[in-house]
């Protein structure tokens, strides 16, 4: 049987009646040849050591895998980023970089590594393998998307499978991924009940184990924001969960901690938040309630434009091109960024607050208005840095999903990598349109000529790094070396 859609994400199950020794109750039944289908590919196809016969799946007990999903569900559903380390576009690389990095001052080395191990154990399927041979698969939620990444797994001992799909990455709608995982766990629960193993796990008696458990609001809130609930209670002066929900802008009966501007902004901030930045979060929430006139039709236009895209960079480019066409900008430079944002209903605020990491905060409410706060950082203290972060805010406001009719974003290293990169390429394309660059190009690397590159910086009001990366990404530069040389040469040049 197949649970889900093999062209996006599905679990294949071929029941087995094992003749081998089974060690403990979860292995007594629910054995199957398991296949995982991602983007039309069965990533469980493998060759066993010493054999040249391809197997279409791996023979595993399903109960421990289902139990891992149940135990990890709060974190799979709400922990969209590690609490103490920036999440990269690759979850595997994040784990590697985390292991190679030195702990911050507030962490001891053991606690630092324990925190890393805890995050890994909640998001990597191998943590639920219980000795079974499974591909190295990670599941990370990001807003309304589920990011699935897989790679070759290394096993101790022999015989062990060698998976034919080496590595890959796929993104699907969160609701689709949730439905597939929920149906899989429910199937395993029924199998265990039919085998009279109702007491092997506490969730087996439930028809829908992933959704029938009583939600732990405090745990979900900490997973989502990266901040302990007791700290949030202290910050808001709340005495219980009901009051905390109210102070954070969440509905009284809402189980999703991501349904407010405040919590969505907190999700994108570093774990240690200063009093000053907390004040900015509250200010943004107030501004997003009082602002009016955000052009919601532009969201529809932008979201429609990105439908063909399968990566954040392409999404940003397509949305910016669609918006420029709609506004009749053609290849013209954006002269007055503030006026441009006002015209689409975004209240742009300069906080004049000095921050180390928090360059920008943005928020909106469906049917109301939108606001963005630009803080003073080394980047935004330059005219081109402020322009870029202002348009990045617009990218978030147009492309990030509403959650319970609220949207919040922050421009920091802790922001969601997909959304951050999508908004960043949106800003680069909106400020520096590829159409105009193509019309003025005189061949590959023509923009690497110092005079022409400087003219791009001056004409379009962008910084050297933005321009060089954009030119490279859009195919106007021949190599990363040319790109990096331009950045080194012009990084301290202030366009006039």
C-alpha positions in Angstrom: 0.0 0.0 0.0 1.0 3.6 -0.5 0.3 6.4 1.9 0.5 9.9 0.3 1.5 10.9 -3.2 4.7 9.4 -4.6 5.3 12.5 -6.8 5.7 14.6 -3.7 5.9 12.5 -0.5 4.6 9.1 0.3 5.3 6.0 2.5 5.2 2.6 0.8 4.3 -0.4 3.1 4.6 -4.1 2.1 3.7 -6.1 5.1 6.0 -9.0 6.1 5.7 -12.0 8.4 9.3 -12.3 9.8 10.8 -15.6 10.5 13.7 -14.0 12.4 14.0 -13.5 16.2 12.1 -10.5 17.5 13.5 -9.0 20.7 10.8 -7.0 22.4 7.0 -6.1 22.0 7.3 -3.3 19.4 9.1 -5.8 17.1 6.5 -8.6 17.5 4.4 -7.3 14.7 4.0 -4.5 12.2 7.0 -5.5 10.1 7.1 -4.3 6.6 9.3 -3.6 3.6 9.4 0.2 3.8 9.9 2.6 0.9 9.9 6.4 1.1 8.9 8.2 -2.1 10.1 11.8 -2.5 9.5 13.8 -5.7 8.8 10.6 -7.6 11.9 8.7 -6.4 12.1 5.8 -4.0 15.0 6.8 -1.7 14.9 3.4 0.0 16.0 1.4 -3.1 19.2 -0.3 -2.1 21.9 -2.9 -2.6 22.7 -5.1 0.3 26.4 -5.7 1.0 27.6 -8.7 -1.1 24.6 -8.7 -3.4 23.9 -7.3 -6.8 20.1 -7.6 -6.5 18.3 -4.3 -6.0 15.8 -4.2 -3.2 12.9 -1.8 -3.4 12.8 -1.1 0.4 14.2 -1.9 3.8 12.8 -4.5 6.1 12.0 -2.7 9.4 9.6 -2.8 12.3 7.2 0.2 11.8 6.2 0.7 15.5 9.5 2.4 16.6 9.3 4.8 13.7 5.7 5.6 14.4 6.6 6.1 18.1 9.4 8.5 17.2 6.9 10.5 15.1 4.5 10.7 18.0 7.2 11.7 20.5 8.7 14.2 18.2 5.5 15.7 16.8 5.4 18.9 18.9 8.9 19.7 17.5 8.2 18.6 14.0 5.1 20.7 14.0 6.4 23.8 15.7 10.3 23.8 16.1 11.1 25.6 12.8 14.7 26.4 13.9 17.1 25.3 16.6 16.9 27.5 19.7 20.6 28.2 19.9 22.1 27.9 16.4 21.2 29.5 13.0 19.5 27.0 10.7 21.0 26.8 7.2 19.3 25.8 4.0 20.7 22.3 4.6 19.8 20.6 7.9 22.7 18.2 7.6 25.2 21.0 7.1 23.6 22.8 10.1 24.4 19.8 12.3 27.9 19.7 11.0 28.6 23.4 11.5 27.0 23.3 14.9 29.4 20.5 15.9 32.4 22.4 14.6 31.5 25.7 16.3 32.5 27.0 19.7 29.8 27.4 22.3 28.6 30.9 23.2 29.6 32.2 26.6 26.3 31.1 28.2 26.8 27.5 27.2 29.2 24.9 28.6 30.7 22.6 25.9 28.7 19.6 27.1 25.4 21.6 27.1 26.2 23.0 23.7 26.6 19.5 22.2 23.6 18.1 24.2 21.4 20.9 22.7 22.7 19.9 19.2 22.0 16.2 19.8 18.5 17.0 21.1 17.6 19.0 18.0 19.0 16.3 15.8 17.0 13.6 17.6 13.7 15.5 17.0 14.1 16.0 13.3 16.2 13.1 11.8 14.3 9.9 11.1 17.3 7.8 12.0 16.7 8.8 15.7 13.6 6.6 15.5 15.2 3.7 13.7 16.0 1.7 16.8 18.7 -0.2 15.0 16.9 -0.5 11.7 18.7 0.6 8.5 17.0 3.7 7.2 18.1 6.6 4.9 19.4 9.7 6.6 16.2 11.8 6.3 15.4 15.1 8.1 12.0 16.7 8.4 12.0 20.5 9.1 8.9 22.7 9.0 9.2 26.3 7.7 5.9 28.2 7.8 3.5 26.5 5.4 6.2 24.2 4.0 7.8 20.9 5.0 11.5 20.6 4.0 12.6 17.0 3.5 16.3 16.3 3.0 18.0 13.0 2.6 21.6 11.7 2.2 23.6 8.5 2.2 23.7 6.8 5.6 26.8 5.2 7.1 26.1 1.9 9.0 28.4 0.0 11.3 28.6 -3.7 10.7 27.6 -5.8 7.7 25.5 -6.7 5.9 24.1 -3.1 5.4 22.3 -1.5 2.6 23.8 1.0 0.2 21.0 3.4 -0.9 21.0 4.2 -4.6 19.6 7.7 -4.0 22.7 9.5 -2.7 21.2 12.8 -1.5 18.5 15.3 -2.3 16.1 17.9 -1.0 12.4 18.5 -1.5 9.8 21.0 -0.2 6.1 20.2 -0.1 3.1 21.9 1.5 3.1 21.4 5.3 -0.6 20.2 5.3 0.3 17.5 2.7 3.3 16.2 4.7 1.3 16.3 7.9 -1.5 14.2 6.4 0.9 11.6 5.1 2.7 11.2 8.4 -0.6 11.2 10.4 -2.0 8.5 8.1 1.1 6.4 8.5 1.1 6.6 12.3 -2.7 5.8 12.4 -2.1 2.8 10.1 0.6 1.4 12.5 -1.7 2.0 15.5 -4.4 0.0 13.9 -2.0 -2.8 13.1 -0.8 -3.0 16.7 -4.4 -3.0 18.0 -5.4 -5.8 15.6 -2.3 -7.7 16.9 -3.6 -7.2 20.5 -0.6 -5.0 21.4 -2.7 -2.1 22.6 -0.4 -1.4 25.6 3.0 -1.4 23.8 2.8 2.4 23.5 0.3 4.8 25.1 -0.8 6.2 21.8 -1.8 2.9 20.2 -5.4 3.2 21.4 -6.0 6.5 19.6 -7.5 6.6 16.1 -5.4 9.6 15.2 -2.3 9.5 17.5 -0.6 12.6 16.1 -3.6 14.9 16.7 -5.6 13.4 19.6 -2.9 14.1 22.2 -3.6 17.0 24.6 -1.4 19.8 23.3 1.3 21.2 25.6 1.0 24.9 24.9 4.1 25.9 26.9 6.2 23.2 25.1 4.9 24.2 21.7 5.5 27.9 22.4 9.1 27.3 23.5 9.7 25.0 20.4 8.3 27.7 18.1 10.0 30.8 19.5 13.1 29.3 21.0 12.3 31.0 24.3 11.1 29.2 27.5 7.5 30.0 28.3 8.4 31.2 31.8 10.7 33.8 30.3 7.8 34.9 28.1 5.5 35.1 31.1 8.0 37.3 32.8 8.4 39.6 29.8 4.7 40.0 29.4 3.7 40.0 33.1 1.4 37.0 32.5 0.3 34.7 35.4 -1.0 31.8 33.3 -1.2 30.4 29.8 -4.5 32.2 29.1 -3.1 35.6 29.9 0.1 34.8 28.1 -1.9 33.9 24.9 -3.7 37.3 25.2 -0.5 39.3 25.7 1.1 37.5 22.7 -1.8 38.2 20.4 -3.0 34.6 20.2 -6.6 33.4 20.3 -7.7 32.1 23.7 -8.2 28.5 22.4 -5.4 28.6 19.8 -3.0 25.6 20.0 -0.7 27.0 17.3 1.8 29.3 18.9 2.7 30.8 15.5 -0.6 32.6 15.1 0.6 36.1 16.0 2.9 38.8 14.7 4.8 38.8 18.0 5.6 35.0 18.0 6.5 35.0 14.4 9.0 37.8 14.9 10.4 36.1 18.0 10.9 33.0 15.8 13.4 34.9 13.7 15.3 36.6 16.4 18.5 35.4 18.2 17.9 33.5 21.5 19.2 36.3 23.7 16.9 39.3 23.2 17.7 42.7 24.7 15.2 44.9 26.4 15.5 47.4 23.5 14.6 44.7 20.9 11.7 43.5 23.0 10.4 47.1 22.9 10.6 47.0 19.1 8.7 43.8 19.0 5.8 45.3 21.0 6.0 48.5 18.9 5.7 46.5 15.6 2.7 44.6 17.0 1.0 47.9 17.7 1.9 49.4 14.4 0.6 46.3 12.5 -2.8 46.8 14.3 -3.1 50.5 13.6 -1.8 50.5 10.0 -4.3 50.4 7.2 -4.3 50.2 3.4 -1.8 47.4 2.7 -2.4 46.4 -1.0 -3.4 42.7 -0.5 -3.9 42.3 -4.3 -0.1 42.5 -4.5 0.2 39.4 -2.3 -2.1 37.5 -4.7 0.0 38.7 -7.6 3.3 37.8 -6.0 2.1 34.4 -4.8 0.8 33.6 -8.3 4.1 34.6 -9.9 6.1 32.2 -7.7 4.0 29.0 -8.5 6.5 27.6 -11.0 9.5 28.1 -8.6 11.0 25.2 -6.6 13.7 27.1 -4.7 13.8 30.4 -2.7 16.0 32.3 -5.1 13.7 31.7 -8.1 10.7 32.5 -6.0 12.2 35.9 -5.1 13.2 36.7 -8.7 9.8 35.8 -10.1 7.9 37.8 -7.5 10.0 40.9 -8.0 9.7 40.7 -11.7 5.9 40.3 -11.5 5.6 43.3 -9.1 7.8 45.5 -11.2 5.7 44.7 -14.3 2.5 45.4 -12.4 3.7 48.7 -11.1 5.0 49.7 -14.6 8.6 50.1 -13.5 10.2 48.3 -16.5 13.9 48.5 -15.9 13.9 51.8 -14.1 15.9 52.3 -10.8 13.8 52.7 -7.6 14.6 56.3 -6.6 12.6 56.8 -3.4 12.2 53.5 -1.6 10.2 55.0 1.2 7.6 56.5 -1.2 7.4 53.2 -3.1 6.5 51.3 0.1 4.0 54.0 1.2 2.3 53.6 -2.2 1.7 49.9 -1.5 0.5 50.5 2.1 3.6 49.7 4.1 4.4 51.9 7.1 8.2 52.2 7.1 9.7 53.3 10.4 13.3 54.1 11.3 13.7 53.2 14.9 17.1 54.8 15.3 17.8 52.0 17.8 21.3 50.6 17.6 21.2 46.8 17.2 23.9 44.2 16.6 22.0 41.7 14.6 18.3 42.7 14.2 18.4 44.7 11.0 14.6 44.8 10.3 11.3 43.7 11.7 8.1 43.4 9.6 4.5 42.5 10.4 1.0 42.6 9.0 -2.5 41.4 9.7 -4.8 40.2 6.9 -7.3 42.9 6.0 -5.5 45.6 8.0 -2.1 47.1 7.3 1.6 46.4 7.3 4.6 47.9 9.0 8.4 47.5 8.9 10.9 48.8 11.4 14.5 49.5 10.2 17.1 49.5 13.0 20.5 50.9 13.1 23.2 48.3 12.4 26.5 48.4 10.5 24.6 47.4 7.4 21.6 49.6 7.6 23.7 52.7 8.5 24.6 52.9 4.8 22.0 54.2 2.4 22.1 51.1 0.2 21.9 48.8 3.2 18.7 50.6 4.4 17.2 50.4 0.9 17.9 46.7 0.7 16.4 45.9 4.1 13.3 48.1 3.4 12.6 46.1 0.2 13.5 42.8 1.9 10.7 43.7 4.4 8.3 44.1 1.4 9.4 40.7 0.2 8.4 39.1 3.5 5.1 40.9 3.6 4.2 39.8 0.1 5.5 36.2 0.1 5.5 34.9 3.7 2.4 32.9 4.6 -0.3 34.3 6.9 -0.8 32.2 10.0 -4.1 32.8 11.8 -4.3 36.0 9.7 -1.0 37.3 11.1 2.5 37.6 9.6 5.8 38.5 11.2 9.4 38.4 10.1 12.8 39.5 11.3 16.0 40.0 9.3 18.7 38.1 11.3 20.8 35.0 10.9 18.2 33.1 12.9 15.4 33.8 10.4 14.0 30.9 8.4 16.5 30.2 5.7 14.0 29.7 2.9 12.0 32.9 3.7 15.2 34.9 4.3 16.8 33.9 1.0 13.5 34.4 -0.9 13.1 37.9 0.5 16.7 38.7 -0.1 16.6 37.7 -3.8 13.3 39.6 -4.1 15.0 42.8 -2.8 18.0 42.3 -5.1 15.9 41.8 -8.2 13.4 44.6 -7.4 16.3 47.1 -6.9 18.5 45.7 -9.6 16.3 44.3 -12.4 17.8 41.6 -14.6 15.9 42.9 -17.6 17.8 46.2 -17.5 21.1 44.4 -16.7 20.6 42.2 -19.8 19.9 45.1 -22.1 23.1 46.9 -21.0 25.4 43.9 -20.9 28.2 43.7 -23.4 29.0 40.1 -22.9 30.0 37.9 -20.0 32.0 39.8 -17.3 31.3 43.1 -18.9 30.0 44.3 -15.5 33.3 43.2 -14.0 34.9 46.3 -15.5 35.4 48.7 -12.6 33.8 51.7 -14.2 30.7 49.7 -15.3 30.3 48.0 -11.9 30.6 51.3 -10.0 27.9 52.7 -12.4 25.6 49.9 -11.4 26.1 50.7 -7.7 25.4 54.4 -8.3 22.5 54.0 -10.7 20.5 51.4 -8.7 21.5 52.4 -5.2 22.8 49.0 -4.1 25.9 47.8 -2.3 28.9 46.0 -3.7 27.9 42.6 -2.2 24.3 42.8 -3.3 25.3 43.8 -6.8 28.1 41.2 -7.2 26.1 38.3 -5.9 23.1 39.3 -8.0 25.2 39.6 -11.1 26.7 36.2 -10.4 23.4 34.5 -9.7 21.8 35.9 -12.9 24.7 34.7 -15.1 26.4 38.0 -15.8 29.7 37.0 -14.1 31.8 34.0 -15.1 33.0 32.8 -11.7 32.8 33.2 -8.0 36.4 34.5 -8.1 35.3 37.4 -10.3 32.3 38.0 -7.9 34.5 38.0 -4.8 37.1 40.2 -6.4 34.4 42.9 -7.1 33.3 42.7 -3.5 36.8 43.1 -2.2 37.5 46.0 -4.5 34.3 48.0 -3.9 33.1 47.0 -0.4 34.4 50.2 1.1 33.3 52.4 -1.8 30.3 54.6 -1.1 28.2 55.2 -4.2 27.5 58.9 -4.8 
